[in-house]
Amino acid sequence: MGIESDDLCRFCELEAETPTHLLLDSGAVVQSRMYCFNTFVLEEAELPTLRPSKIISFLGKIGLRGGL
């Protein structure tokens, strides 16, 4: 009741919120990306090489540690 289903990124509200979007594209979480991965920009080809602990840290930093 009163909850709307919307697939837009809750942070930037520009694109659909997907794991790939959060890790690569959302400009609203760029500082957290830098903090966790030591870079502002990640490429899709880098995703398989990311350490799971770094991804979990990133999710916690943006407030999604409990899940998407």
Secondary structure, DSSP 8 states (H G I E B T S, - for coil): -------B-TTTSSSB--HHIIIII-GGGHHHHHHHHS-S---GGGGGGS-HHHHHHHHHHTT-TT--
